[in-house]
Amino acid sequence: MLQLKKKEFDLFRELVYNRLGISLSDQKVSMMQSRLSKLLTKKRLNSYMELYDYFVHHSGSAVDYELEDAITTNVTSFFREKEQWVYFKEYIKNTLLKKEKKKLRIWSSASSSGEEPYSIAIFLHENIPNIGTWDIKILATDISEEILKKAMLGVYSEKSMEGLSHNIIQKYFTLHKNGTSKEFTVNDSIKKMITFRKFNLVYGNYGMFSNLIDIIFCRNVMIYFDKAVQTQINIHLTSLLQSGGLMFIGHSESIPPSVKNLKLVKSSIYMKQ
């Protein structure tokens, strides 16, 4: 494997920060070398500088996705962080169902390939009686248009469905057999609840949100940003939350005390005061 020199790493680090807002520490050198070397082979380039020049002179969603994909780990699944769903169920029962207005706005802010927003929609169907009488909209955003295209299709492999009950799969997915393999497509009753949009949490225009949001999911994404950027994003997200609204984050993450008006109600779950 071709060695990634410190100078080359620093150039990529600056590029990634400027293009995506993602911060790479010195400890990421070996990871970057491994990821970038695979791109060298894929693109039939001879050096990291050739790869760097490629990214510098090309832009756009597809190129940014290549760069993001090389430095992030898109590990996601349906109904991950099980303890959070237990709390969410109680919140629906004790708070949401007692609302005078049957209106709900949810933002899945780092939706990746779609498992999170589809999990939210399915969960609401399972826990809100007469859900058809509610005005529910789920916004699902990601930095990459490429991964959003995959999410909008809502097609998942048999392996992706592991952990979902037979009942849930039967109710909310359609099975397609392709030879010996199986694929499952999310039903339209779930898809129609979700709007997918490209949005960069670092550089995005938060002024585009005309209404406050009841629940924000922002899980396992802050690990890619430095402390200053984390604080900046959390301040933006908090400003968009309704009073009494919830913010779900990753179990390995925390929100700094400098972000006001948020109260920790359970591990990795905050409520807007």
Buried (B, 14 or more C-beta within 10 A) or exposed (E): EEEBEEEBBEBBBEBBBEBBBBBBEEEBBEBBBEBBBEBBEEEEBEEBEEBBEBBEEEEEBEBBBBBBBBBBEEEBBBBBBEEBBEBBEEBBEEBBEEEEEBEBBBBBBBBBBBBBBBBBBBBBBBBBEEBEEBEBBBBBBBBBBBBBEBBBEBBBEEEBBEEBEEEBBEBBBBEEEEEEEBBBBBBEBBBEBBEBEBBBBBEBEEEEBEEEBBBBBBBBBBEBBBEEBBBBBBBBBBEBBBEEBBBBBBEEBBBEEEBEEBEEEBEBBBBBE
